[in-house]
């Protein structure tokens, strides 16, 4: 029974998070500051979720740093995501075995 209550609460919170912007912002947002702030929210949340996972995934700070640097450099040059991911993983792996 307790699990069912937890699932209902999570469903309610998820629904509110998705429903509130539609009900609160019916008119077009004209503030340039607010528009730019809302534009960068997804990137900020993604970075906040991925950066800690990157640095705790290998168990070694040096290999995680090398993999991150390789990924950032390759992504800067607009290489495909699969190339960036494989090269970063390979760089972290090579750093770990050395």
N, C-alpha and C positions, 0 to 999 in steps of 0.2 A: 504494500500500500504506500509506503514511504517513497519508493522508487517512482510510482505513478505521480505523486505530488511533485517530486523533483522535476520530472519530465514536463508536467504542466507549467510549472514556474519558468523553466527554461524556454518553453514554447511561447509563453506570454511575454517574456523579456525580449526574445528575438522578434516577435511580432511588433512590439512597441518601438523597437529601434528602427524597424523598417517602415512603420506606418507614420510615425511622428513627423519626419521631414515632409511627407506628402501633405499632411494636414496643416502644418505650421507655415510652410513656404508656398502658398498658393500663387502669389504674385512673383514676377521676375525679380531677382535680387539685383539691385542697382549699385550697391556699394562695391567699389573695386577691391577694397581691402578684404571684405567678406568673401567675394568671389575667388580671389587668389588664395585665401585661407582654406576654403572648401576644396579648391582644386588640388592642393598638396596633401590633404588628409590621407588619401589612400596610399600614397608613396611613403608617408611618415609611418603609418601603421604597419605597412609591409616591412619597412626597415627595422622597426622596433621588434617585430616578430622574428625576422631572419637573422639579424646580426648576433644576438645571443646564441641562437642555435648553431650558427657557423662556428663560433669560437668554442663551443662545448662539444662539437661533434667528433673531433679527432682525439681529444684528450691531450693534445699538444698545441700550445699556443703558437709555436713557430710554424708548424705545418698549416695551421688554420690561417695564419697571417699570409703565408706565401700563396696559398690557394685563393684567398680573397684578393690579393694584389693582382694575381694573374687574371682572375675573373673581371676585375674592374678595368684593367688595361684592355682586355679583349672586347669587353662590352663597349668601351669607349670607341673602338674602331668598328662598331656595328656588325660584329660577327654574329652568326646565328646562335640561338640559345643553346642548342645541343653542343656546338663547338666550345662555347664558353664553359658550360657545365663539365664536359669531358676534360678539357684542358685544366680547369681548376682542380678537379678531382685527381687528375694525374700528377699535377704539381704538388698537391698536398701529400699524395701517396709516396712520391719520390723523396720528398723532404722527410717523411716519417721513417723510411727505410735507410736513409743515410745516417 
